[in-house]
Amino acid sequence: MSKIKDLQEVAEIISIAIAREQASIEYYKNAHRKATSENAKRTFSLLVEQEKAHEAELRAQLHQIKAEIDFERMKSR
């Protein structure tokens, strides 16, 4: 049961990281809207795309962790 608990803890941490990535995306989108120069707008757009990529990677990791949790539960039956 310890391995499942460890995996659940990792899943929780990844979920928190996803929420933070989403907050960063919104922050940079807002900064983009407020920016007055094209250079600043490009920079904030790039940052939004980078944060989206981070979120996607974290979601993939979370999916994998959840699959491991399911597998461990199935094994312990």
Biopython code that builds the backbone (N, CA, C, O; Angstrom):
import numpy as np
from Bio.PDB.StructureBuilder import StructureBuilder

atoms = [
    (1, "MET", "N", (0.832, -1.201, 0.000)),
    (1, "MET", "CA", (0.000, 0.000, 0.000)),
    (1, "MET", "C", (0.867, 1.252, 0.000)),
    (1, "MET", "O", (0.407, 2.312, -0.423)),
    (2, "SER", "N", (2.086, 1.158, 0.454)),
    (2, "SER", "CA", (2.980, 2.303, 0.530)),
    (2, "SER", "C", (3.281, 2.870, -0.859)),
    (2, "SER", "O", (3.352, 4.087, -1.034)),
    (3, "LYS", "N", (3.457, 1.991, -1.843)),
    (3, "LYS", "CA", (3.746, 2.469, -3.198)),
    (3, "LYS", "C", (2.565, 3.268, -3.736)),
    (3, "LYS", "O", (2.762, 4.297, -4.381)),
    (4, "ILE", "N", (1.357, 2.818, -3.484)),
    (4, "ILE", "CA", (0.168, 3.544, -3.936)),
    (4, "ILE", "C", (0.114, 4.908, -3.260)),
    (4, "ILE", "O", (-0.182, 5.914, -3.904)),
    (5, "LYS", "N", (0.399, 4.941, -1.974)),
    (5, "LYS", "CA", (0.398, 6.208, -1.232)),
    (5, "LYS", "C", (1.431, 7.171, -1.816)),
    (5, "LYS", "O", (1.159, 8.358, -1.991)),
    (6, "ASP", "N", (2.612, 6.646, -2.113)),
    (6, "ASP", "CA", (3.670, 7.470, -2.710)),
    (6, "ASP", "C", (3.228, 8.016, -4.069)),
    (6, "ASP", "O", (3.433, 9.192, -4.370)),
    (7, "LEU", "N", (2.625, 7.158, -4.879)),
    (7, "LEU", "CA", (2.157, 7.584, -6.198)),
    (7, "LEU", "C", (1.043, 8.624, -6.085)),
    (7, "LEU", "O", (0.984, 9.567, -6.873)),
    (8, "GLN", "N", (0.170, 8.446, -5.108)),
    (8, "GLN", "CA", (-0.900, 9.426, -4.902)),
    (8, "GLN", "C", (-0.324, 10.781, -4.489)),
    (8, "GLN", "O", (-0.824, 11.828, -4.900)),
    (9, "GLU", "N", (0.713, 10.753, -3.686)),
    (9, "GLU", "CA", (1.360, 12.001, -3.276)),
    (9, "GLU", "C", (1.977, 12.704, -4.489)),
    (9, "GLU", "O", (1.859, 13.920, -4.642)),
    (10, "VAL", "N", (2.631, 11.928, -5.337)),
    (10, "VAL", "CA", (3.211, 12.500, -6.553)),
    (10, "VAL", "C", (2.105, 13.076, -7.440)),
    (10, "VAL", "O", (2.261, 14.161, -8.000)),
    (11, "ALA", "N", (1.001, 12.360, -7.569)),
    (11, "ALA", "CA", (-0.128, 12.838, -8.381)),
    (11, "ALA", "C", (-0.671, 14.150, -7.829)),
    (11, "ALA", "O", (-1.017, 15.052, -8.593)),
    (12, "GLU", "N", (-0.746, 14.258, -6.517)),
    (12, "GLU", "CA", (-1.235, 15.489, -5.898)),
    (12, "GLU", "C", (-0.291, 16.658, -6.181)),
    (12, "GLU", "O", (-0.739, 17.765, -6.480)),
    (13, "ILE", "N", (0.996, 16.410, -6.089)),
    (13, "ILE", "CA", (1.990, 17.449, -6.362)),
    (13, "ILE", "C", (1.908, 17.892, -7.820)),
    (13, "ILE", "O", (1.963, 19.086, -8.117)),
    (14, "ILE", "N", (1.778, 16.936, -8.719)),
    (14, "ILE", "CA", (1.659, 17.272, -10.137)),
    (14, "ILE", "C", (0.382, 18.068, -10.394)),
    (14, "ILE", "O", (0.386, 18.999, -11.200)),
    (15, "SER", "N", (-0.693, 17.717, -9.728)),
    (15, "SER", "CA", (-1.948, 18.468, -9.871)),
    (15, "SER", "C", (-1.778, 19.921, -9.428)),
    (15, "SER", "O", (-2.312, 20.835, -10.056)),
    (16, "ILE", "N", (-1.046, 20.122, -8.363)),
    (16, "ILE", "CA", (-0.766, 21.487, -7.892)),
    (16, "ILE", "C", (0.082, 22.229, -8.929)),
    (16, "ILE", "O", (-0.160, 23.402, -9.212)),
    (17, "ALA", "N", (1.057, 21.548, -9.481)),
    (17, "ALA", "CA", (1.908, 22.169, -10.500)),
    (17, "ALA", "C", (1.089, 22.554, -11.737)),
    (17, "ALA", "O", (1.326, 23.603, -12.336)),
    (18, "ILE", "N", (0.132, 21.710, -12.115)),
    (18, "ILE", "CA", (-0.743, 22.024, -13.248)),
    (18, "ILE", "C", (-1.528, 23.299, -12.962)),
    (18, "ILE", "O", (-1.640, 24.170, -13.824)),
    (19, "ALA", "N", (-2.062, 23.406, -11.773)),
    (19, "ALA", "CA", (-2.818, 24.606, -11.397)),
    (19, "ALA", "C", (-1.930, 25.844, -11.464)),
    (19, "ALA", "O", (-2.379, 26.910, -11.886)),
    (20, "ARG", "N", (-0.701, 25.710, -11.060)),
    (20, "ARG", "CA", (0.227, 26.848, -11.118)),
    (20, "ARG", "C", (0.567, 27.214, -12.555)),
    (20, "ARG", "O", (0.702, 28.393, -12.885)),
    (21, "GLU", "N", (0.704, 26.219, -13.399)),
    (21, "GLU", "CA", (0.940, 26.501, -14.829)),
    (21, "GLU", "C", (-0.257, 27.245, -15.412)),
    (21, "GLU", "O", (-0.088, 28.191, -16.181)),
    (22, "GLN", "N", (-1.456, 26.824, -15.052)),
    (22, "GLN", "CA", (-2.662, 27.488, -15.545)),
    (22, "GLN", "C", (-2.706, 28.941, -15.069)),
    (22, "GLN", "O", (-3.085, 29.833, -15.828)),
    (23, "ALA", "N", (-2.323, 29.174, -13.829)),
    (23, "ALA", "CA", (-2.289, 30.545, -13.306)),
    (23, "ALA", "C", (-1.249, 31.375, -14.055)),
    (23, "ALA", "O", (-1.476, 32.551, -14.337)),
    (24, "SER", "N", (-0.122, 30.770, -14.374)),
    (24, "SER", "CA", (0.908, 31.479, -15.133)),
    (24, "SER", "C", (0.414, 31.824, -16.530)),
    (24, "SER", "O", (0.676, 32.914, -17.038)),
    (25, "ILE", "N", (-0.296, 30.897, -17.142)),
    (25, "ILE", "CA", (-0.855, 31.157, -18.471)),
    (25, "ILE", "C", (-1.771, 32.377, -18.416)),
    (25, "ILE", "O", (-1.673, 33.269, -19.258)),
    (26, "GLU", "N", (-2.641, 32.413, -17.443)),
    (26, "GLU", "CA", (-3.559, 33.552, -17.310)),
    (26, "GLU", "C", (-2.795, 34.849, -17.034)),
    (26, "GLU", "O", (-3.133, 35.900, -17.578)),
    (27, "TYR", "N", (-1.773, 34.773, -16.194)),
    (27, "TYR", "CA", (-0.965, 35.939, -15.888)),
    (27, "TYR", "C", (-0.336, 36.498, -17.163)),
    (27, "TYR", "O", (-0.413, 37.699, -17.420)),
    (28, "TYR", "N", (0.286, 35.631, -17.959)),
    (28, "TYR", "CA", (0.951, 36.085, -19.180)),
    (28, "TYR", "C", (-0.051, 36.539, -20.243)),
    (28, "TYR", "O", (0.236, 37.456, -21.013)),
    (29, "LYS", "N", (-1.204, 35.913, -20.286)),
    (29, "LYS", "CA", (-2.246, 36.380, -21.211)),
    (29, "LYS", "C", (-2.677, 37.795, -20.841)),
    (29, "LYS", "O", (-2.844, 38.647, -21.714)),
    (30, "ASN", "N", (-2.855, 38.038, -19.559)),
    (30, "ASN", "CA", (-3.236, 39.357, -19.086)),
    (30, "ASN", "C", (-2.137, 40.378, -19.387)),
    (30, "ASN", "O", (-2.414, 41.493, -19.829)),
    (31, "ALA", "N", (-0.897, 39.983, -19.142)),
    (31, "ALA", "CA", (0.230, 40.869, -19.445)),
    (31, "ALA", "C", (0.280, 41.178, -20.945)),
    (31, "ALA", "O", (0.580, 42.302, -21.346)),
    (32, "HIS", "N", (-0.015, 40.173, -21.760)),
    (32, "HIS", "CA", (-0.052, 40.374, -23.214)),
    (32, "HIS", "C", (-1.108, 41.411, -23.577)),
    (32, "HIS", "O", (-0.854, 42.298, -24.391)),
    (33, "ARG", "N", (-2.285, 41.304, -22.979)),
    (33, "ARG", "CA", (-3.364, 42.255, -23.264)),
    (33, "ARG", "C", (-2.975, 43.684, -22.875)),
    (33, "ARG", "O", (-3.359, 44.647, -23.539)),
    (34, "LYS", "N", (-2.204, 43.804, -21.787)),
    (34, "LYS", "CA", (-1.827, 45.129, -21.287)),
    (34, "LYS", "C", (-0.585, 45.701, -21.973)),
    (34, "LYS", "O", (-0.338, 46.906, -21.923)),
    (35, "ALA", "N", (0.183, 44.836, -22.607)),
    (35, "ALA", "CA", (1.441, 45.283, -23.221)),
    (35, "ALA", "C", (1.163, 46.284, -24.340)),
    (35, "ALA", "O", (0.176, 46.177, -25.068)),
    (36, "THR", "N", (2.053, 47.248, -24.452)),
    (36, "THR", "CA", (1.869, 48.277, -25.484)),
    (36, "THR", "C", (2.820, 48.103, -26.658)),
    (36, "THR", "O", (2.526, 48.569, -27.758)),
    (37, "SER", "N", (3.934, 47.453, -26.453)),
    (37, "SER", "CA", (4.877, 47.259, -27.564)),
    (37, "SER", "C", (4.710, 45.871, -28.181)),
    (37, "SER", "O", (4.317, 44.913, -27.515)),
    (38, "GLU", "N", (5.017, 45.797, -29.453)),
    (38, "GLU", "CA", (4.939, 44.511, -30.143)),
    (38, "GLU", "C", (5.953, 43.514, -29.582)),
    (38, "GLU", "O", (5.674, 42.317, -29.514)),
    (39, "ASN", "N", (7.117, 43.998, -29.186)),
    (39, "ASN", "CA", (8.132, 43.122, -28.604)),
    (39, "ASN", "C", (7.623, 42.485, -27.313)),
    (39, "ASN", "O", (7.799, 41.286, -27.097)),
    (40, "ALA", "N", (6.998, 43.281, -26.465)),
    (40, "ALA", "CA", (6.448, 42.763, -25.207)),
    (40, "ALA", "C", (5.322, 41.767, -25.501)),
    (40, "ALA", "O", (5.237, 40.720, -24.858)),
    (41, "LYS", "N", (4.471, 42.084, -26.456)),
    (41, "LYS", "CA", (3.375, 41.176, -26.825)),
    (41, "LYS", "C", (3.925, 39.836, -27.307)),
    (41, "LYS", "O", (3.417, 38.779, -26.936)),
    (42, "ARG", "N", (4.970, 39.888, -28.139)),
    (42, "ARG", "CA", (5.592, 38.642, -28.630)),
    (42, "ARG", "C", (6.180, 37.839, -27.470)),
    (42, "ARG", "O", (6.039, 36.618, -27.406)),
    (43, "THR", "N", (6.837, 38.547, -26.562)),
    (43, "THR", "CA", (7.447, 37.871, -25.412)),
    (43, "THR", "C", (6.385, 37.177, -24.568)),
    (43, "THR", "O", (6.552, 36.019, -24.185)),
    (44, "PHE", "N", (5.293, 37.882, -24.277)),
    (44, "PHE", "CA", (4.239, 37.284, -23.464)),
    (44, "PHE", "C", (3.545, 36.146, -24.195)),
    (44, "PHE", "O", (3.147, 35.164, -23.570)),
    (45, "SER", "N", (3.395, 36.263, -25.500)),
    (45, "SER", "CA", (2.819, 35.153, -26.283)),
    (45, "SER", "C", (3.705, 33.923, -26.201)),
    (45, "SER", "O", (3.217, 32.804, -26.041)),
    (46, "LEU", "N", (5.015, 34.137, -26.310)),
    (46, "LEU", "CA", (5.970, 33.030, -26.201)),
    (46, "LEU", "C", (5.883, 32.380, -24.819)),
    (46, "LEU", "O", (5.906, 31.155, -24.698)),
    (47, "LEU", "N", (5.784, 33.205, -23.789)),
    (47, "LEU", "CA", (5.676, 32.672, -22.433)),
    (47, "LEU", "C", (4.386, 31.875, -22.243)),
    (47, "LEU", "O", (4.385, 30.846, -21.568)),
    (48, "VAL", "N", (3.292, 32.348, -22.836)),
    (48, "VAL", "CA", (2.025, 31.599, -22.765)),
    (48, "VAL", "C", (2.213, 30.226, -23.399)),
    (48, "VAL", "O", (1.801, 29.216, -22.830)),
    (49, "GLU", "N", (2.829, 30.187, -24.567)),
    (49, "GLU", "CA", (3.036, 28.905, -25.256)),
    (49, "GLU", "C", (3.946, 27.978, -24.460)),
    (49, "GLU", "O", (3.711, 26.771, -24.418)),
    (50, "GLN", "N", (4.976, 28.523, -23.833)),
    (50, "GLN", "CA", (5.867, 27.697, -23.005)),
    (50, "GLN", "C", (5.123, 27.121, -21.806)),
    (50, "GLN", "O", (5.295, 25.951, -21.465)),
    (51, "GLU", "N", (4.304, 27.938, -21.174)),
    (51, "GLU", "CA", (3.534, 27.450, -20.022)),
    (51, "GLU", "C", (2.531, 26.383, -20.448)),
    (51, "GLU", "O", (2.303, 25.417, -19.720)),
    (52, "LYS", "N", (1.934, 26.554, -21.623)),
    (52, "LYS", "CA", (1.013, 25.532, -22.137)),
    (52, "LYS", "C", (1.743, 24.216, -22.374)),
    (52, "LYS", "O", (1.202, 23.143, -22.103)),
    (53, "ALA", "N", (2.964, 24.297, -22.876)),
    (53, "ALA", "CA", (3.763, 23.082, -23.096)),
    (53, "ALA", "C", (4.094, 22.420, -21.758)),
    (53, "ALA", "O", (4.039, 21.196, -21.634)),
    (54, "HIS", "N", (4.434, 23.228, -20.769)),
    (54, "HIS", "CA", (4.706, 22.682, -19.428)),
    (54, "HIS", "C", (3.462, 21.976, -18.883)),
    (54, "HIS", "O", (3.546, 20.877, -18.337)),
    (55, "GLU", "N", (2.310, 22.629, -19.042)),
    (55, "GLU", "CA", (1.061, 22.037, -18.549)),
    (55, "GLU", "C", (0.777, 20.701, -19.244)),
    (55, "GLU", "O", (0.380, 19.728, -18.603)),
    (56, "ALA", "N", (0.984, 20.670, -20.547)),
    (56, "ALA", "CA", (0.740, 19.435, -21.296)),
    (56, "ALA", "C", (1.654, 18.309, -20.820)),
    (56, "ALA", "O", (1.217, 17.165, -20.689)),
    (57, "GLU", "N", (2.907, 18.626, -20.564)),
    (57, "GLU", "CA", (3.855, 17.620, -20.077)),
    (57, "GLU", "C", (3.433, 17.120, -18.688)),
    (57, "GLU", "O", (3.475, 15.922, -18.410)),
    (58, "LEU", "N", (3.036, 18.033, -17.844)),
    (58, "LEU", "CA", (2.583, 17.636, -16.510)),
    (58, "LEU", "C", (1.327, 16.769, -16.583)),
    (58, "LEU", "O", (1.194, 15.799, -15.837)),
    (59, "ARG", "N", (0.407, 17.120, -17.481)),
    (59, "ARG", "CA", (-0.806, 16.310, -17.638)),
    (59, "ARG", "C", (-0.462, 14.900, -18.120)),
    (59, "ARG", "O", (-1.081, 13.928, -17.688)),
    (60, "ALA", "N", (0.515, 14.788, -19.006)),
    (60, "ALA", "CA", (0.956, 13.468, -19.469)),
    (60, "ALA", "C", (1.555, 12.669, -18.313)),
    (60, "ALA", "O", (1.297, 11.473, -18.173)),
    (61, "GLN", "N", (2.350, 13.337, -17.492)),
    (61, "GLN", "CA", (2.937, 12.667, -16.331)),
    (61, "GLN", "C", (1.857, 12.245, -15.344)),
    (61, "GLN", "O", (1.915, 11.150, -14.784)),
    (62, "LEU", "N", (0.874, 13.111, -15.132)),
    (62, "LEU", "CA", (-0.218, 12.781, -14.218)),
    (62, "LEU", "C", (-0.992, 11.570, -14.727)),
    (62, "LEU", "O", (-1.352, 10.686, -13.950)),
    (63, "HIS", "N", (-1.243, 11.532, -16.015)),
    (63, "HIS", "CA", (-1.951, 10.396, -16.619)),
    (63, "HIS", "C", (-1.167, 9.099, -16.371)),
    (63, "HIS", "O", (-1.746, 8.068, -16.028)),
    (64, "GLN", "N", (0.140, 9.171, -16.548)),
    (64, "GLN", "CA", (0.991, 7.995, -16.338)),
    (64, "GLN", "C", (0.962, 7.557, -14.872)),
    (64, "GLN", "O", (0.864, 6.365, -14.580)),
    (65, "ILE", "N", (1.045, 8.505, -13.968)),
    (65, "ILE", "CA", (1.014, 8.186, -12.525)),
    (65, "ILE", "C", (-0.321, 7.538, -12.154)),
    (65, "ILE", "O", (-0.359, 6.559, -11.408)),
    (66, "LYS", "N", (-1.412, 8.095, -12.683)),
    (66, "LYS", "CA", (-2.727, 7.526, -12.380)),
    (66, "LYS", "C", (-2.847, 6.106, -12.930)),
    (66, "LYS", "O", (-3.472, 5.251, -12.302)),
    (67, "ALA", "N", (-2.262, 5.852, -14.079)),
    (67, "ALA", "CA", (-2.264, 4.492, -14.631)),
    (67, "ALA", "C", (-1.465, 3.556, -13.725)),
    (67, "ALA", "O", (-1.853, 2.406, -13.518)),
    (68, "GLU", "N", (-0.356, 4.047, -13.190)),
    (68, "GLU", "CA", (0.444, 3.237, -12.262)),
    (68, "GLU", "C", (-0.340, 2.938, -10.987)),
    (68, "GLU", "O", (-0.278, 1.826, -10.464)),
    (69, "ILE", "N", (-1.069, 3.919, -10.492)),
    (69, "ILE", "CA", (-1.885, 3.715, -9.291)),
    (69, "ILE", "C", (-2.921, 2.629, -9.559)),
    (69, "ILE", "O", (-3.093, 1.716, -8.752)),
    (70, "ASP", "N", (-3.607, 2.729, -10.690)),
    (70, "ASP", "CA", (-4.610, 1.719, -11.056)),
    (70, "ASP", "C", (-3.983, 0.333, -11.155)),
    (70, "ASP", "O", (-4.560, -0.649, -10.687)),
    (71, "PHE", "N", (-2.800, 0.254, -11.766)),
    (71, "PHE", "CA", (-2.108, -1.020, -11.915)),
    (71, "PHE", "C", (-1.748, -1.600, -10.544)),
    (71, "PHE", "O", (-1.939, -2.791, -10.301)),
    (72, "GLU", "N", (-1.235, -0.762, -9.663)),
    (72, "GLU", "CA", (-0.857, -1.219, -8.324)),
    (72, "GLU", "C", (-2.080, -1.701, -7.539)),
    (72, "GLU", "O", (-2.007, -2.690, -6.811)),
    (73, "ARG", "N", (-3.187, -1.005, -7.691)),
    (73, "ARG", "CA", (-4.421, -1.432, -7.023)),
    (73, "ARG", "C", (-4.877, -2.785, -7.559)),
    (73, "ARG", "O", (-5.292, -3.658, -6.797)),
    (74, "MET", "N", (-4.797, -2.947, -8.866)),
    (74, "MET", "CA", (-5.211, -4.201, -9.484)),
    (74, "MET", "C", (-4.315, -5.358, -9.018)),
    (74, "MET", "O", (-4.794, -6.465, -8.773)),
    (75, "LYS", "N", (-3.037, -5.090, -8.902)),
    (75, "LYS", "CA", (-2.070, -6.111, -8.458)),
    (75, "LYS", "C", (-2.348, -6.551, -7.029)),
    (75, "LYS", "O", (-2.165, -7.719, -6.688)),
    (76, "SER", "N", (-2.789, -5.621, -6.197)),
    (76, "SER", "CA", (-2.958, -5.937, -4.775)),
    (76, "SER", "C", (-4.264, -6.616, -4.466)),
    (76, "SER", "O", (-4.516, -6.941, -3.306)),
    (77, "ARG", "N", (-5.106, -6.846, -5.446)),
    (77, "ARG", "CA", (-6.397, -7.507, -5.199)),
    (77, "ARG", "C", (-6.230, -8.989, -5.070)),
    (77, "ARG", "O", (-7.210, -9.704, -4.861)),
]
sb = StructureBuilder()
sb.init_structure("model")
sb.init_model(0)
sb.init_chain("A")
sb.init_seg("    ")
for serial, (resi, resn, name, xyz) in enumerate(atoms, 1):
    if name == "N":
        sb.init_residue(resn, " ", resi, " ")
    sb.init_atom(name, np.array(xyz, "f"), 0.0, 1.0, " ", f" {name:<3s}", serial, name[0])
structure = sb.get_structure()
